[in-house]
Each structure stands twice: as C-alpha cells, then as structure tokens.
Amino acid sequence: MSSSAPSGPYAPGSDRTRVLLVAALGVVYGDIGTSPLYAIRECFTHEGGVLAVTEANILGVLSTIVWSQVLLITLKYVIFIMRADNQGQGGILALMALAIHGQHQRRRTGAIITALAAFGTALFFGDGMLTPAISVLSAVEGLEFAAPWLHPAIVPLTIVIIVVLFAVQSRGTESVGRLFGPIMGFWFLVLAMLGLWQIAGNPAVLQALSPHFALRFIVHSPMIAFITLGAVFLAVTGAEALYADMGHFGARPIRIAWLGFVFPALTLNYLGQGALLLADPAAVRNPFYMMVPGWLLVPLIVLATMATVIASQAVISGAFSLARQCVQLGFLPRLEIRHTSEHEIGQIYVPRVNWLLMIGVIILVTGFKSSSALASAYGIAVTGTMLIDSLLFWFVARRVWGWSPVATTALVAGFVVVDAAFLGSNMLKIVDGGWFPLIVGTVIVMVMATWRDGRRILATQLHEATLPVDAFIGRLNGHGPQRVAGTAVYLTGNRDGVPYALLHNLKHNKILHERIVFLTVRFLDSPFVGSSKRYAVEDLGKGFYRIVLSYGFKQSPNVPRALARIENAGGPFEVMQTSFFLGRERLVPKMKPLMARWRQRIFIAMQHNQLSATEFFRIPSNRVVELGTQVEV
C-alpha cells in the first residue's frame, strides 16, 4: 500500500510535473509560507510578553522553529506520512481508509479509527476558517507601518480581500494555482533574500541551526519554553496541507518544492529575523516588516497581502477534497461537487462548503479584529489533526505495511510526543480564543455522527418493510401484471429487497417494464475503482437484473455513462428509452425516536436539503420518475 514509483503526470522530468510543482507553490505552501509574517513576533509578544528578547532566547526560539520544521514537516510528513498514499490520494480520510483496510474485520478497532478520523476532519474544517483570517489580517496590518491613519480600514479591507478570494474558487484549483504559483515563487525568493541580507550583517545567528540551542532553551526554562511552543507552532501550520493536497498535485512535486525551495527560503527568513533582533531587540514589535528599508515597505505589504490570500488556498482546496470524501464515505449528505480540471480528477469545487467557509472567516475577522488575537485561537485545530495523523499512521505502518512492531511504535511514539507537546501548549490558548476551533470541531462531529446514525436508522426502517426480491419475482406469472416496452431502472440501497418505488409504481399503474434493473451504487474505502471492477451484473430471471456500480471515495458517479458500457443485462442501454425510478423518503419524527429529539430534527433537515439523487448521479431529469413514501425516524 505504500506509494510506488511515480508515473504518468507525476513522472520525473515530465512537463506535467513542472506545471504541478509551480501550481503546488500557490496552493500547498501558501499557509506555511506566510508564517514568517507573525510567528517570530508571537513567540516574544504573545500572552503579554512572557519571553525576554535576549540572545539566548532568540537563538533558542530560532533553533526550535528550524528543528520543528525538520521533525514535523520534513521527517514526519514529507518522508513518512506521504508514503501512506491511498492510490495517490492523501488526507486524513484517505489515511483512515488505509488503516481500516488493514484491520481485517476488527470492528472495534475500525470504530475507533473512524471516530479519530471524523474528529480530525472536523478540526481541519475549523482550520479552514482560521487560516484565511489570520493570514490576510497579518499582511494587511502592515499598513499601520506605512500609514498609521489607515488602521480603521484594516478589517474592512481584509473582508473585501477574503470575499474576492472565495469568489474565484469556482475557477478551479489548477487555474488558481497557475495564477498564484509564480507569485508564491517570487514570495519565497524575497523571503530568502531578506533573510540573507540580515544574516550577512550578523552571521552569528547561524548558530541557531544547531539543535543544541533548542535543547538548552527547553531545559533551562521548561515552563516558558512550553508556553512558547504554542507560538513556535505557528511556523509549521500548513504541514497537514502537504498530505491533504497530495491528490491534487502528487507526492513528487510537493516533495521537490519543499526540500529544494520552500524549506531553505523559510529557514533563511527566520534566521534573518533573528539576526535583526540580535542587533535591535526593539524590532520585536514586527520583525518581518522592520527587516526592510522604508522605501520597500509598501511593495512588501502588497506582495505579502497577495501571498496571504494565496495562503488560504491550501486549506480551502483541502476542505473541498475532504468534503467530497465525507459525502462518499457516508459522513455527510449529498453535496454539489463540480469538477474543474480535465486533467486532474482530484481538482473540484464544492459551492456550499466554499460559502460556509467564507461566512466563518468573516465572522472570525470581525470578532477578533487582529492577527495577534487570532493567534490565540490558531493551533489547536492543526495540532489535533496532526496528532490523529500520527495515530492513524501507526495502524497503516503496522497492519497494512507489516512494519516491525518495535520500530513502528518507536517512530510513532516520537511523533506523538512532539505532537502532544505542541497540543498541550496550544491548549493554554482555550480561554483566549482556542475555544473557537474546538466548538467548530464539536459541531461538525455532531453533524457527521447524526447523519451516519440517521441513515442507519432509516435503512433499518426501510429494510423491515421491504419484500425480498426472490419472493417477488417468484410470484410473477404470465397472467400479470402487464409488461410494457422499455427499460426501468430502480435505484436502491438494499440489494436484497424490492425498491418501494417499484411497488408504488405497480400499485398505481398496474404495469411492469419488459426489462427491470435494480441498481445499487456503492462507494468503497479506496479512492479509485478501475473500470474492470466497476460493474457487477446478475440475471434474476423474468426480465429482472441486479446491477451494482462501485466507485472510490474520490470519484463522482455518472449512472447513464456507466450503464451505457453494460451489454450483458438484457442488451445495451439507451438513455432515452430508459426510465429511472427514484424513491424519495418524506421523513416524519417518531413519537419515540431512536435518537435524541434534537438530533432527529437535524437529521430530517439534512435529509430534506441534500442534493437530489438525480443531480448527484447525473441522471437526465426528463428521464426520472420520483415516487415518495413517508417514513418515521
């Protein structure tokens, strides 16, 4: 299950790889690439300024930042976790599917893995709101240095920029990436040049490359170091996006970009800010903007604003991918999903998720009003997701890849210790804003659990009232009901029972079509299902057929296209001679519901407002007949 040698669009030296590498700079590395705007500043000024700006502390913080990037990003994600690709796809749900695949009917363990992944997914959506807010605000706040009188315009201008960013998402990830990639490439070049300029004036700062200074910082002042870790973590936020966006661009372009360009540029800039602080501790107010002379300040603010807009793209595109996976795996109701690239199946746009994220970001900006205030809320969601990634990786490495239990446990334990240290430090921020991502995560987990439980209850209710297929076909004889020309396709989730839409049609119209197909569409825990495994056809006799179409959780179903390729079910399918019968359940609350009444109401609302099966399965609306029934849940 580990990643194989790259081929196709990700092949070494291919033009496609170079295109994806540039696009990845604009999508994957926007978040982590804009951390220099606020990370060093927050290390010394957050929580009322608990850290003195001394040489020992400066070198200690710098060393901690550099080695956090080495351990968390380079070692954990780039080298190890990105090996856990599920047919080229990444993200916490892809990791969950791999982990569950290795359990071999261990239901209890599978339930734990699913619960971990659900909570990690919910936290990622919370991060999707925080990243655009803190990134764009931190850049626009640079206006205060150029023109202090513009301070009242910072929040309104930030909101305008955010609205524009979310408005262009419908153009697609690759289009946005091609536009943003060159800008981010220039941004990282500027970061490196600014850092080199400051380092040249104070090369002693290069000592911070030694882990000795990080260890000394932690050992000499353990409590202050622990508190500071919450701000240090700002320098590695975005690491989870490397894995989540792997399906958009492939592992190879992401790895090349990090090791060959992004990591060196970030390291030089952080060291440059440290060199400035060694020379002028007063620059701690905003070491990033104070690295440049006054005549370069406005151009840098403009470039930083553009970079922070781009920073939001990593979590937005990751949120789209996760939303689709949630739908396919049964965590969320059907959503409209638009494909935005003819080349990459993973590049999509989910309108409802896009606008909900935008509303959440605007609420954060207007509520917290500054990047420093938002820094108190930032980090908990990301550290929680990273910790869950580490735990799920253990199941994959041990149960799927068959790694040594000692080696696997030792490696993952190291990851968990680092993740837990950062999470513990960020938990100190709960009162000052850390409550927000926890509340968002809890609400989303509740919604996902309600949907899964509600669908299970609904399926049980429908199954109990279903007539077995074999018994129904066995009762048919030559005297009735009347058979009419044409094909009827009945969509059903229960492969063993007669769809109630057919029973309703028979009850009211007293006829059956010459060819009747019971069609079930199922989604597997693999991202892709090849065409050879897509179709399963069974002849039930008397003109009845059962067809099962299988898709991966990264694929979108197209029922007419799939049926057009089937010829062993009574002949070919002609869409304009086929009627599709869909059941529509009208849910009403039971007097004694099987779930809490408030959850019952939420489930009914979600069921009524989900995307119609006609649109989701891409069935021509003029060939669809919907027959409703009332079900108590």
C-alpha positions as CSV (number, residue, x, y, z in Angstrom):
1,M,0.0,0.0,0.0
2,S,3.0,2.3,0.2
3,S,3.5,4.7,-2.7
4,S,5.0,3.3,-5.8
5,A,7.3,4.9,-8.3
6,P,5.8,7.9,-9.9
7,S,4.4,7.5,-13.4
8,G,2.1,9.4,-15.7
9,P,1.5,13.0,-14.9
10,Y,3.8,12.8,-11.9
11,A,6.7,11.1,-13.7
12,P,10.2,12.5,-13.1
13,G,11.2,15.1,-15.7
14,S,7.8,15.3,-17.3
15,D,6.4,18.7,-18.3
16,R,3.3,18.0,-16.2
17,T,5.4,17.6,-13.1
18,R,6.9,21.0,-13.6
19,V,3.5,22.6,-14.1
20,L,2.2,20.9,-10.9
21,L,5.3,21.9,-9.0
22,V,4.6,25.6,-9.7
23,A,0.9,25.2,-9.0
24,A,1.7,23.4,-5.7
25,L,3.7,26.5,-4.6
26,G,0.5,28.5,-4.9
27,V,-1.8,26.0,-3.3
28,V,0.0,23.7,-0.9
29,Y,2.7,26.1,0.6
30,G,0.7,29.3,0.9
31,D,-0.2,28.7,4.6
32,I,3.3,27.7,5.9
33,G,4.9,30.2,3.5
34,T,3.3,33.2,5.2
35,S,4.0,32.1,8.8
36,P,7.2,34.4,8.9
37,L,4.8,37.4,9.0
38,Y,3.8,36.6,12.6
39,A,5.5,33.5,14.0
40,I,8.6,35.2,15.4
41,R,6.7,38.2,16.7
42,E,4.2,35.9,18.5
43,C,7.0,33.9,20.2
44,F,8.1,37.0,22.1
45,T,4.9,39.1,22.4
46,H,2.0,36.6,22.9
47,E,0.5,36.1,26.3
48,G,1.6,39.6,27.3
49,G,5.2,39.0,26.5
50,V,6.5,36.2,28.7
51,L,9.8,35.8,26.8
52,A,12.6,38.3,27.1
53,V,14.3,39.3,23.9
54,T,17.8,38.1,24.8
55,E,20.4,36.4,22.7
56,A,19.9,33.0,24.4
57,N,16.1,33.2,23.9
58,I,16.4,34.4,20.3
59,L,18.8,31.6,19.4
60,G,16.6,29.1,21.3
61,V,13.4,30.1,19.6
62,L,15.0,30.1,16.1
63,S,16.5,26.6,16.7
64,T,13.2,25.3,18.0
65,I,11.4,26.6,14.9
66,V,14.0,25.2,12.5
67,W,14.0,21.7,14.1
68,S,10.2,21.7,14.5
69,Q,10.1,22.0,10.7
70,V,12.7,19.3,10.3
71,L,10.8,16.9,12.6
72,L,7.2,17.7,11.8
73,I,7.3,18.6,8.2
74,T,10.3,17.0,6.6
75,L,10.6,13.8,8.7
76,K,7.0,13.1,9.7
77,Y,5.0,14.3,6.6
78,V,7.4,14.5,3.6
79,I,9.4,11.3,4.4
80,F,6.9,9.1,6.2
81,I,3.2,10.0,6.2
82,M,3.2,10.9,2.5
83,R,4.2,7.3,1.8
84,A,0.7,6.4,3.1
85,D,-0.9,7.3,-0.2
86,N,-4.2,5.6,-0.9
87,Q,-3.8,5.2,-4.7
88,G,-2.1,8.5,-4.9
89,Q,-4.6,10.3,-2.6
90,G,-3.8,11.9,0.8
91,G,-5.6,13.4,3.7
92,I,-7.0,12.1,6.9
93,L,-9.9,10.2,5.4
94,A,-7.6,8.5,2.9
95,L,-5.4,7.5,5.8
96,M,-8.4,6.3,7.7
97,A,-9.5,4.1,4.7
98,L,-6.0,2.6,4.6
99,A,-6.0,2.0,8.3
100,I,-9.4,0.3,8.3
101,H,-8.4,-1.8,5.3
102,G,-5.7,-3.3,7.5
103,Q,-7.9,-4.3,10.4
104,H,-9.4,-7.4,8.8
105,Q,-12.8,-7.4,10.4
106,R,-11.7,-5.9,13.7
107,R,-14.9,-3.9,14.2
108,R,-14.0,-2.3,17.5
109,T,-10.7,-1.0,16.2
110,G,-12.4,0.1,13.0
111,A,-14.9,2.1,15.0
112,I,-12.0,3.8,16.9
113,I,-10.2,4.6,13.7
114,T,-13.4,6.1,12.2
115,A,-14.1,8.2,15.3
116,L,-10.5,9.6,15.2
117,A,-10.7,10.4,11.5
118,A,-14.1,12.1,11.9
119,F,-12.8,14.4,14.7
120,G,-9.6,15.1,12.7
121,T,-11.7,16.0,9.7
122,A,-13.9,18.3,11.8
123,L,-10.8,20.1,13.2
124,F,-9.4,20.5,9.6
125,F,-12.6,22.4,8.7
126,G,-12.1,24.6,11.7
127,D,-8.5,25.3,10.4
128,G,-10.0,26.2,7.1
129,M,-11.7,29.2,8.7
130,L,-8.8,30.3,10.8
131,T,-6.0,30.2,8.2
132,P,-7.5,32.8,5.8
133,A,-8.4,35.1,8.7
134,I,-5.0,35.2,10.4
135,S,-3.0,35.1,7.2
136,V,-4.8,38.0,5.4
137,L,-5.1,40.1,8.6
138,S,-1.4,39.7,9.3
139,A,-0.4,41.1,5.9
140,V,-2.9,44.0,5.8
141,E,-1.8,45.1,9.3
142,G,1.5,46.1,7.6
143,L,-0.4,49.2,6.5
144,E,0.0,50.5,10.1
145,F,3.7,50.9,9.5
146,A,3.3,52.8,6.2
147,A,0.3,54.9,7.2
148,P,-0.9,54.6,10.8
149,W,-4.1,56.6,9.9
150,L,-5.2,53.6,7.8
151,H,-5.7,51.4,10.9
152,P,-9.6,51.7,10.8
153,A,-9.5,50.3,7.3
154,I,-7.6,47.1,8.1
155,V,-10.6,44.9,9.0
156,P,-12.9,46.2,6.1
157,L,-10.1,45.7,3.6
158,T,-9.4,42.2,4.9
159,I,-13.0,41.3,4.5
160,V,-13.1,42.6,0.9
161,I,-10.0,40.5,0.0
162,I,-11.5,37.4,1.6
163,V,-14.7,37.8,-0.3
164,V,-12.8,38.1,-3.6
165,L,-10.7,35.0,-2.7
166,F,-13.7,32.8,-2.1
167,A,-15.4,34.2,-5.2
168,V,-12.7,32.9,-7.5
169,Q,-12.7,29.4,-6.2
170,S,-15.2,28.3,-8.8
171,R,-12.5,28.7,-11.4
172,G,-10.8,25.6,-10.0
173,T,-7.7,24.6,-8.0
174,E,-5.4,24.3,-11.0
175,S,-6.4,27.7,-12.5
176,V,-6.0,29.4,-9.2
177,G,-2.7,27.5,-8.7
178,R,-1.3,28.6,-12.0
179,L,-2.2,32.2,-11.2
180,F,-0.8,32.0,-7.7
181,G,2.2,29.7,-8.2
182,P,4.5,32.2,-9.8
183,I,3.6,34.8,-7.2
184,M,4.4,32.4,-4.3
185,G,7.6,31.5,-6.1
186,F,8.6,35.2,-6.1
187,W,7.4,35.5,-2.4
188,F,9.8,32.7,-1.3
189,L,12.6,34.3,-3.3
190,V,12.0,37.6,-1.4
191,L,11.9,35.8,1.9
192,A,15.3,34.2,1.2
193,M,16.8,37.5,0.0
194,L,15.6,39.4,3.0
195,G,16.9,36.7,5.4
196,L,20.3,36.6,3.6
197,W,20.6,40.4,3.9
198,Q,20.1,40.4,7.6
199,I,22.3,37.3,8.2
200,A,25.2,38.9,6.3
201,G,25.1,41.7,8.9
202,N,25.1,39.3,11.9
203,P,26.2,35.8,10.8
204,A,26.4,34.7,14.5
205,V,22.7,33.9,14.1
206,L,23.6,30.8,12.1
207,Q,24.4,29.1,15.4
208,A,20.7,28.5,15.7
209,L,20.9,25.8,13.1
210,S,22.3,23.6,15.9
211,P,19.7,21.7,17.9
212,H,21.8,22.4,20.9
213,F,20.2,25.8,21.3
214,A,16.7,24.4,21.2
215,L,17.5,21.8,23.8
216,R,19.2,24.4,26.0
217,F,16.2,26.7,25.7
218,I,13.8,23.9,26.7
219,V,16.0,22.6,29.6
220,H,16.9,25.9,31.1
221,S,13.3,27.4,31.0
222,P,10.9,24.5,30.6
223,M,7.7,26.3,31.6
224,I,8.5,29.3,29.4
225,A,9.6,27.0,26.6
226,F,6.3,25.1,26.9
227,I,4.2,28.2,26.7
228,T,6.3,29.5,23.8
229,L,5.7,26.2,21.8
230,G,2.2,27.5,21.1
231,A,3.7,30.4,19.1
232,V,6.5,28.3,17.7
233,F,3.9,26.0,16.2
234,L,2.7,28.9,14.0
235,A,5.8,28.2,11.9
236,V,4.7,24.7,11.0
237,T,0.9,25.2,10.4
238,G,0.2,24.1,6.9
239,A,2.1,20.9,7.3
240,E,-1.1,18.9,7.2
241,A,-1.9,20.6,3.8
242,L,1.0,18.8,2.2
243,Y,-0.7,15.5,2.8
244,A,-4.3,16.7,2.3
245,D,-3.5,18.2,-1.1
246,M,-1.4,15.3,-2.3
247,G,-4.3,14.1,-4.5
248,H,-4.3,17.4,-6.3
249,F,-0.7,17.5,-7.4
250,G,1.0,14.2,-6.5
251,A,3.7,13.5,-3.9
252,R,6.7,14.2,-6.1
253,P,6.0,17.9,-6.9
254,I,5.2,18.6,-3.3
255,R,8.4,16.9,-2.0
256,I,10.6,18.6,-4.6
257,A,9.1,22.0,-3.8
258,W,9.6,21.6,0.0
259,L,13.1,20.3,0.0
260,G,14.5,22.3,-2.8
261,F,12.9,25.7,-2.4
262,V,10.4,26.3,0.4
263,F,12.3,24.9,3.4
264,P,15.5,26.7,2.6
265,A,13.7,30.0,2.0
266,L,11.8,29.8,5.2
267,T,14.9,28.9,7.2
268,L,16.8,31.9,5.8
269,N,14.0,34.3,6.6
270,Y,13.6,33.1,10.2
271,L,17.3,33.4,10.7
272,G,17.3,36.8,9.2
273,Q,14.6,38.0,11.6
274,G,16.7,36.6,14.4
275,A,19.7,38.4,13.2
276,L,17.7,41.7,13.2
277,L,16.5,41.0,16.8
278,L,20.1,40.3,17.9
279,A,21.1,43.8,16.6
280,D,17.9,45.6,17.7
281,P,15.6,43.9,20.3
282,A,13.1,46.7,19.8
283,A,12.3,45.3,16.3
284,V,10.3,42.6,18.1
285,R,7.2,44.7,17.5
286,N,7.1,43.3,14.0
287,P,10.5,41.9,12.9
288,F,9.3,40.9,9.5
289,Y,8.3,44.4,8.2
290,M,11.2,46.0,10.1
291,M,13.7,43.9,8.0
292,V,13.3,46.3,5.1
293,P,14.0,50.0,4.5
294,G,11.1,52.4,4.4
295,W,11.0,52.7,0.6
296,L,10.5,48.9,0.2
297,L,7.7,48.7,2.8
298,V,4.7,49.4,0.6
299,P,5.7,47.0,-2.2
300,L,6.4,44.3,0.5
301,I,3.0,44.9,2.1
302,V,1.4,44.4,-1.4
303,L,3.3,41.2,-2.0
304,A,2.6,39.9,1.5
305,T,-1.1,40.6,1.1
306,M,-1.1,38.6,-2.2
307,A,0.9,35.8,-0.5
308,T,-1.5,35.6,2.4
309,V,-4.5,35.5,0.1
310,I,-2.8,32.5,-1.6
311,A,-2.1,31.0,1.8
312,S,-5.8,30.4,2.3
313,Q,-5.9,28.3,-0.8
314,A,-4.2,25.3,0.8
315,V,-6.9,24.8,3.4
316,I,-9.7,25.7,1.0
317,S,-8.7,23.1,-1.6
318,G,-8.1,20.6,1.2
319,A,-11.6,21.3,2.6
320,F,-13.1,20.6,-0.8
321,S,-11.4,17.3,-1.0
322,L,-12.4,16.3,2.5
323,A,-16.0,17.4,1.9
324,R,-16.3,15.1,-1.1
325,Q,-14.7,12.2,0.8
326,C,-17.1,12.8,3.6
327,V,-20.0,12.5,1.2
328,Q,-18.8,9.4,-0.4
329,L,-17.9,7.6,2.9
330,G,-21.3,8.5,4.4
331,F,-20.3,11.2,6.9
332,L,-22.2,14.0,5.2
333,P,-25.3,14.2,2.9
334,R,-25.0,14.6,-0.8
335,L,-23.4,18.0,-1.9
336,E,-23.0,19.6,-5.3
337,I,-19.5,18.8,-6.5
338,R,-18.1,20.5,-9.6
339,H,-15.1,19.2,-11.5
340,T,-12.8,22.0,-12.5
341,S,-10.0,20.2,-14.4
342,E,-9.9,18.0,-17.4
343,H,-6.5,16.6,-16.4
344,E,-6.7,16.0,-12.6
345,I,-9.7,14.2,-11.1
346,G,-8.9,15.5,-7.7
347,Q,-9.5,19.2,-8.5
348,I,-13.0,20.1,-7.6
349,Y,-15.2,22.9,-6.3
350,V,-17.9,22.5,-3.6
351,P,-20.1,25.6,-3.6
352,R,-21.8,25.0,-0.2
353,V,-18.5,24.4,1.6
354,N,-16.9,27.4,-0.1
355,W,-19.6,29.8,1.1
356,L,-19.9,28.4,4.6
357,L,-16.1,28.8,5.0
358,M,-16.3,32.3,3.8
359,I,-19.0,33.2,6.3
360,G,-17.0,31.6,9.1
361,V,-13.8,33.6,8.1
362,I,-15.7,36.9,8.0
363,I,-17.1,36.2,11.5
364,L,-13.6,35.5,12.8
365,V,-12.1,38.7,11.3
366,T,-14.9,40.9,12.6
367,G,-14.8,39.2,16.0
368,F,-11.1,39.0,16.7
369,K,-10.0,42.1,14.7
370,S,-6.2,41.4,14.8
371,S,-3.8,38.6,13.9
372,S,-2.4,38.6,17.4
373,A,-5.9,37.9,18.8
374,L,-6.4,35.2,16.2
375,A,-3.1,33.6,17.1
376,S,-4.7,32.6,20.4
377,A,-7.3,30.6,18.5
378,Y,-4.9,29.2,16.0
379,G,-3.0,26.0,16.5
380,I,-5.4,23.8,18.5
381,A,-7.2,22.5,15.3
382,V,-4.0,21.9,13.5
383,T,-2.2,20.1,16.3
384,G,-5.2,17.9,17.0
385,T,-5.3,16.9,13.3
386,M,-1.5,16.2,13.3
387,L,-1.8,14.0,16.4
388,I,-4.6,12.0,14.8
389,D,-2.5,11.6,11.7
390,S,0.3,10.1,13.8
391,L,-2.1,7.6,15.5
392,L,-3.6,6.5,12.2
393,F,-0.2,6.2,10.6
394,W,0.7,3.6,13.2
395,F,-2.2,1.4,12.1
396,V,-1.2,1.7,8.4
397,A,2.5,1.1,9.0
398,R,1.9,-1.9,11.4
399,R,-1.2,-3.5,10.0
400,V,-1.0,-2.7,6.3
401,W,2.7,-2.5,5.5
402,G,3.7,-5.1,8.1
403,W,6.4,-3.0,9.7
404,S,8.2,-4.2,12.9
405,P,6.0,-3.5,15.9
406,V,9.0,-2.2,17.8
407,A,10.3,0.1,15.0
408,T,6.7,1.3,14.2
409,T,5.9,2.1,17.8
410,A,9.2,3.8,18.5
411,L,8.8,6.0,15.4
412,V,5.1,6.9,16.0
413,A,5.8,7.5,19.7
414,G,8.4,10.1,18.8
415,F,5.8,11.8,16.5
416,V,3.2,11.6,19.3
417,V,5.4,13.1,21.9
418,V,6.2,16.1,19.7
419,D,2.5,16.5,18.6
420,A,1.3,16.2,22.2
421,A,3.8,18.9,23.4
422,F,2.5,21.3,20.8
423,L,-1.1,20.4,21.5
424,G,-0.6,20.9,25.3
425,S,0.9,24.3,24.7
426,N,-1.9,25.3,22.4
427,M,-4.5,24.2,24.9
428,L,-3.3,27.1,27.1
429,K,-5.0,29.3,24.5
430,I,-8.5,28.0,25.0
431,V,-9.7,30.9,27.1
432,D,-8.2,33.5,24.7
433,G,-9.8,32.1,21.6
434,G,-8.8,28.5,21.4
435,W,-12.4,27.6,22.2
436,F,-13.5,28.5,18.7
437,P,-11.9,25.6,16.7
438,L,-13.0,23.2,19.5
439,I,-16.6,24.4,19.2
440,V,-16.5,24.2,15.4
441,G,-15.0,20.7,15.5
442,T,-17.5,19.5,18.1
443,V,-20.4,20.8,16.0
444,I,-19.1,19.2,12.8
445,V,-18.5,15.9,14.5
446,M,-22.0,16.0,15.9
447,V,-23.4,16.7,12.5
448,M,-21.4,13.8,10.9
449,A,-22.4,11.4,13.7
450,T,-26.1,12.4,13.4
451,W,-26.1,11.8,9.6
452,R,-24.5,8.4,9.9
453,D,-26.8,7.3,12.7
454,G,-29.8,8.7,11.0
455,R,-29.0,6.9,7.7
456,R,-28.5,3.6,9.6
457,I,-31.9,4.0,11.3
458,L,-33.6,5.0,8.0
459,A,-32.1,2.0,6.2
460,T,-33.3,-0.3,9.0
461,Q,-36.8,1.1,8.8
462,L,-36.9,0.7,5.0
463,H,-35.4,-2.8,5.2
464,E,-38.1,-4.0,7.6
465,A,-40.8,-3.0,5.2
466,T,-39.1,-4.5,2.2
467,L,-40.3,-7.5,0.2
468,P,-37.5,-10.0,-0.7
469,V,-36.6,-9.8,-4.4
470,D,-36.6,-13.6,-4.9
471,A,-40.1,-13.9,-3.4
472,F,-41.4,-11.1,-5.5
473,I,-40.1,-12.4,-8.8
474,G,-41.2,-16.0,-7.9
475,R,-44.8,-14.8,-7.7
476,L,-44.8,-13.3,-11.2
477,N,-46.5,-15.4,-13.8
478,G,-47.7,-15.0,-17.4
479,H,-51.2,-13.7,-16.4
480,G,-50.0,-10.4,-15.0
481,P,-49.1,-7.7,-14.4
482,Q,-48.9,-6.4,-17.9
483,R,-45.4,-5.8,-19.3
484,V,-44.7,-2.8,-21.4
485,A,-41.8,-1.9,-23.7
486,G,-38.8,-0.2,-22.4
487,T,-36.4,-0.3,-19.5
488,A,-37.0,0.7,-15.9
489,V,-34.0,1.3,-13.6
490,Y,-34.8,1.4,-9.9
491,L,-32.1,2.9,-7.7
492,T,-32.0,1.2,-4.4
493,G,-29.5,0.9,-1.5
494,N,-30.9,-2.5,-0.4
495,R,-29.7,-5.2,-2.8
496,D,-31.9,-7.9,-1.4
497,G,-35.2,-6.1,-1.3
498,V,-37.7,-4.8,-3.9
499,P,-37.5,-1.0,-4.1
500,Y,-40.6,0.6,-2.7
501,A,-40.7,2.8,-5.8
502,L,-41.4,-0.3,-7.9
503,L,-44.1,-1.4,-5.5
504,H,-45.7,2.0,-5.7
505,N,-45.5,2.1,-9.5
506,L,-47.0,-1.4,-9.7
507,K,-49.8,-0.5,-7.2
508,H,-50.9,2.7,-9.1
509,N,-50.1,1.8,-12.7
510,K,-50.6,-2.0,-12.7
511,I,-47.7,-2.5,-15.2
512,L,-44.1,-3.6,-15.3
513,H,-41.5,-2.8,-17.9
514,E,-40.0,-5.5,-20.1
515,R,-36.6,-5.0,-18.6
516,I,-36.3,-4.0,-14.9
517,V,-32.9,-3.2,-13.3
518,F,-32.3,-2.9,-9.6
519,L,-29.4,-0.5,-9.5
520,T,-27.2,0.0,-6.4
521,V,-24.3,2.5,-6.3
522,R,-21.8,1.9,-3.6
523,F,-18.6,3.7,-2.5
524,L,-15.6,1.7,-1.4
525,D,-12.9,2.6,1.1
526,S,-10.4,3.0,-1.9
527,P,-10.1,6.4,-3.6
528,F,-10.5,4.9,-7.1
529,V,-12.1,1.8,-8.6
530,G,-11.0,0.7,-12.0
531,S,-13.4,0.0,-14.9
532,S,-12.8,-3.7,-14.6
533,K,-14.2,-3.7,-11.1
534,R,-16.9,-1.1,-11.7
535,Y,-19.7,-3.4,-12.7
536,A,-21.4,-6.4,-11.2
537,V,-24.4,-7.8,-13.2
538,E,-26.7,-10.6,-12.1
539,D,-29.6,-12.0,-14.2
540,L,-32.5,-12.6,-11.8
541,G,-34.8,-14.1,-14.4
542,K,-38.1,-12.9,-16.0
543,G,-36.5,-9.8,-17.3
544,F,-35.1,-8.6,-13.9
545,Y,-31.4,-7.7,-13.4
546,R,-29.4,-6.6,-10.5
547,I,-26.5,-4.2,-11.2
548,V,-24.0,-2.9,-8.7
549,L,-21.8,0.0,-9.6
550,S,-18.7,0.5,-7.4
551,Y,-16.9,3.8,-7.1
552,G,-14.0,5.1,-4.9
553,F,-14.4,7.9,-2.5
554,K,-12.5,10.3,-4.8
555,Q,-14.7,9.5,-7.8
556,S,-18.1,11.0,-8.8
557,P,-20.7,8.7,-10.1
558,N,-22.3,9.0,-13.6
559,V,-25.0,6.4,-13.8
560,P,-26.0,6.9,-17.5
561,R,-22.4,6.7,-18.6
562,A,-21.8,3.6,-16.6
563,L,-24.9,1.8,-17.8
564,A,-24.0,2.6,-21.4
565,R,-21.0,0.4,-21.1
566,I,-23.0,-2.6,-19.9
567,E,-24.4,-5.0,-22.5
568,N,-24.8,-8.2,-20.6
569,A,-28.0,-7.1,-18.8
570,G,-30.6,-7.8,-21.5
571,G,-28.8,-5.8,-24.1
572,P,-27.5,-2.3,-24.4
573,F,-29.0,0.7,-22.5
574,E,-30.4,3.6,-24.4
575,V,-30.9,6.5,-22.1
576,M,-33.8,8.0,-24.0
577,Q,-35.6,4.6,-23.8
578,T,-34.9,4.1,-20.1
579,S,-36.9,5.4,-17.2
580,F,-35.2,6.0,-13.9
581,F,-37.4,5.5,-10.8
582,L,-36.1,7.1,-7.6
583,G,-37.6,6.8,-4.2
584,R,-38.0,10.0,-2.2
585,E,-38.5,9.5,1.6
586,R,-40.5,12.1,3.4
587,L,-39.3,11.8,6.9
588,V,-41.6,12.5,9.9
589,P,-40.5,12.3,13.5
590,K,-41.5,9.3,15.6
591,M,-43.2,9.9,18.9
592,K,-40.4,7.8,20.5
593,P,-37.4,8.4,18.3
594,L,-34.3,6.1,18.2
595,M,-32.0,9.1,18.7
596,A,-32.3,12.3,20.7
597,R,-35.1,14.6,19.5
598,W,-32.7,17.4,18.6
599,R,-30.6,15.1,16.6
600,Q,-33.7,13.7,15.0
601,R,-34.7,17.3,13.8
602,I,-31.2,17.9,12.5
603,F,-31.2,14.6,10.5
604,I,-34.6,15.3,9.0
605,A,-33.4,18.8,7.9
606,M,-30.2,17.4,6.4
607,Q,-32.1,14.7,4.5
608,H,-34.6,17.3,3.1
609,N,-31.9,19.7,2.0
610,Q,-29.3,17.4,0.5
611,L,-28.6,17.4,-3.3
612,S,-31.1,15.3,-5.2
613,A,-30.1,11.9,-6.3
614,T,-30.9,12.9,-9.9
615,E,-28.2,15.6,-9.8
616,F,-25.7,13.6,-7.8
617,F,-25.9,10.6,-10.1
618,R,-26.1,12.8,-13.2
619,I,-29.3,11.3,-14.5
620,P,-31.2,13.4,-17.1
621,S,-34.1,14.9,-15.2
622,N,-36.5,14.3,-18.1
623,R,-36.0,10.5,-17.7
624,V,-36.6,10.5,-13.9
625,V,-39.8,9.5,-12.1
626,E,-39.8,10.1,-8.3
627,L,-42.1,8.2,-6.1
628,G,-42.4,9.3,-2.5
629,T,-43.2,7.5,0.7
630,Q,-43.5,8.6,4.3
631,V,-41.1,7.1,6.8
632,E,-41.0,7.6,10.6
633,V,-37.5,8.0,12.1
